[in-house]
Amino acid sequence: MSQQTNWVPTSVNIDKPSAARMYDYLLGGSHNFAVDREFLEHRILVIQPDAKRFAIMNRSFMRRAVLFMLDQGIRQFLDLGSGIPTVGNVHEIAQGVDPSSRVVYVDNEHVAVAHGQLLLEGNRNVVIVQADITKPGLVLRDKETQRVLDFTQPIGLLAVTIGHYILDDQDPGRIFQAYRDALPAGSYLAMTHLTNDFALVKAEELTEAMNSSQNKVRARSRAEVSGLFGEFELVSPGLVTTSQWRPEVPDQEDPERDGLYAGVGLKG
């Protein structure tokens, strides 16, 4: 971790590992703590050696999905559970294509929000909102969300590795429907989600291990993940694993090693 700690708010819980900080570590970031690294190295990677591949393939999918949406004319994005901003984030991709692109990041992880605020300082078209994404009304009505996004124009909604942190008793169907309903026709939803369909994915063991972290998980089947898209029509190639969604270079590995389903849907 970086020796500079001025980005770390006093409210950060460093007693338990955080999914956002672990993801940062897997992607080579520096905004994580010993508790996160040790949990990954001694628990998660022991159970699931492909966890780093999960993260890398997921990140690559996000980039391709954002570029796809930009090609379709999308210029504003709502990124749910965005995590800690690292190189290759949504606003860098989008503003690299069109500097006027607007992005709202949403996360409740204190390090993610604190670092995001520092990173985005001076960029009026991008903001990070500290909120619980399981409360769509609070996210959608937030004054910064309303300032940055125009809900009369198509929006790219990103739910990348966030659905599996929404447990059944939180009613993920209702939560996703609320976000979908808020978007106008022509909007897109990009999603990745941990699955328990594959023998290579140790979903039960991962679920049990994550109970010791700040973030419990719920792996889901292809049918369950597909249901979260609701009325949005999946674009080709449909719901596949991350490396199989419009790859720039075909990946030769077993797609089950991706661990996550990925898809992009269009609201007609």
Summary of the structure (lengths in Angstrom):
residues: 268
radius of gyration: 17.3
end to end distance: 44.7
largest distance: 48.7
contacts: 876
relative contact order: 0.15
helix: 41%
strand: 15%
